[in-house]
């Protein structure tokens, strides 16, 4: 094994990872794609809802998409990258069409566009309720070509190599703290390998499996993000999660019901009398409160997710046990107006004969994540292709998709979920191409033994920690219940403090040395423990951030300007510490990054309007 | 299903499943799960069966059984063993990760319920094994990358660089878009159940299998008449192509996405024949 490499590692084979691998391959950069499971099993592939995109060239529609997103996210998104994503959306949809995604069309052949929650107009395109599946399918197919093509730097190696059933364990850092490779575990053999890379891209998705009431897949534990956090990566907005208003309980697990149904005839309602426990089909229309029809709603106007979730949580039965049992759901989707084919595709055997589906909110995504950089001019325009875009504070480590934080703010529009992953994947790939070109000559000081040593260290550390699977499971459930309680204890500092204490205790137990022989057994127990430690860390991050935001709100009302991002890093002792600013070295120059949100795009727009009053101001629809 | 290998079900506790299920919650009873084990890739000498005993409760899925075993990996004889490895992601029947042989048939563990299976065999036992046509990585986890190799052979992707410049006016795309089923049905989830169930797919056979023919058909439809589509048809006419399909219909029977795999194979076979005749006449 040579000590230097021009190869790039992409970790995660969902929408962001595939988009990045495709872009890197097109640029002739050879890629190793690591994933726990094949791409077709990624949460992206299971995503139901579509992609919001204005018609190409429709400036007013682009502006509305931009403003809707800012509004939904509580103005907490960095504007330059967000604006760039919105402007790229039409071409992203066009490319997917050309790659073979069969987006829904009307009888004239025009794309059908739907208004999902929080959108002021219908602009989201869908491939039925299988948009994620379709786009993962076509992106994955494009990568097949690269698996055959010879890499340019080494004739024997293909341009793309897949490492499926591999688990990212940690970065390999050089003495300057730069990421020069990674340590990964092959799950089937429990073998640890350290490999050199010119850059590492994390596209491992959001971490939200640490909530009891969530729709998280079994791979949404965030172990990769937790690992790089422990190695110094900054984490932002750990307290912000996306909650989906309509999820349904199936055999003890929560799953999402596509928002698309509400754009195509389904109506969400709760009984007017909160104590009404009648069967939903017997509640007359006059005694139902339809949640998306009110004084302020216009035809086609859907309320944002956050507002809906608040209303739904208020309608939950407070006496019912926590943890997502069906009994506490007191909202219903009236599916009478939805086309039977769509209902069959989305619900199948879950569809009740009376067409009133019991639903409730659940955590469906992480809004917080790894801090990433970008480069923008003073007007708030992103500098496309800058090596700073999507770069974390660890040189050589990039992040794209839900593992990051920058595009959405406090809450995400459903139509921006897959879009954000595709956009950031592409943007990160371009940035990495620029970054690897700047590495001239490539880092060659590190020989093979350096990487072998890193792999051995990982072996030793993992062998020394923790109990086997049984304890891991119990702790895991305790962590999930605790985080969920903290999420629901909005505005109750005493409860938050109690949760924090419990989590610290759980975390200490998770770090205790092995108490049984099971810990020496390699394989699933070690992987489970790795995941548990990650979930426990994410839960503690969540709690610290939640507590800080609550304290700031009670102290000074609304968040003060310039202090809106919640930045967290690992302290020397391995604990979570919130910081007001950090020093960031980007491409040779040092900058201080503080907690302010970048609003230069709208500020520049206001200045433009002030200078030229004849330009018509852009108005919101509501 | 003549083509699907069936293992002898484990004997299990001697109870009448139908009457036990009818009594439902009244009485506690347990059932047995036999799990095929293998410690690592190519470690065929470690192949063995482990049998676990689990308490019955209503609505259990195969995935639930494996989770229960993972929590306390103790065999029916009380021996503590390594917890079985299996793949799982969405646990709602969408991702295909947990496809395995349940009582000899490829199924998704997360949406396969225990009760109907036990009623079917009237035995209080289940048998779980990895898909048999792929290399085992560990226990129930297999390496399905040969399915991707088949997709490579039939070039199951759209070649953008060989597309007309203005895609929205491509007649073939308009045709596809107007087909009423275009976006409504589920696409292939990549679970490989069709390959597992196919009697033509065995060691030594070149057959690419139903999933890749279906994917190739979609790409052919999108680029109909283009050189790229013709090349793909040529690949599908060659060794291991559509001609190897024995029309057992097993693929259609096991496909969790209910894909019209037989229709796709027939349609590609027709297009291939047409192309063959076209070339034949052109030569004369």
Interface residues (C-beta under 8 A of the other chain):
Chain A: X37 X38 X40 X41 X42 X43 X45 X46 X94 X97 X98 X99 X100 X102 X103 X104 X105 X107 X109 X126 X127 X128 X130 X133 X134 X137 X138 X141 X142 X144 X145 X147 X148 X162 X164 X165 X187 X188 X189 X217 X218 X219 X250 X251 X253 X255 X341 X342 X345 X469 X470 X473 X518 X521 X523 X524 X525 X528
Chain B: X40 X41 X59 X61 X64 X70 X71 X72 X73 X80 X82 X83 X84 X85 X87 X88 X89 X90 X91 X92 X94 X95 X96 X97 X137 X138 X141 X143 X144 X145 X148 X151 X152 X156 X157 X158 X160 X163 X167 X168 X173 X174 X176 X177 X178 X182 X183 X184 X185 X186 X187 X188 X189 X190 X191 X215 X218 X219 X222
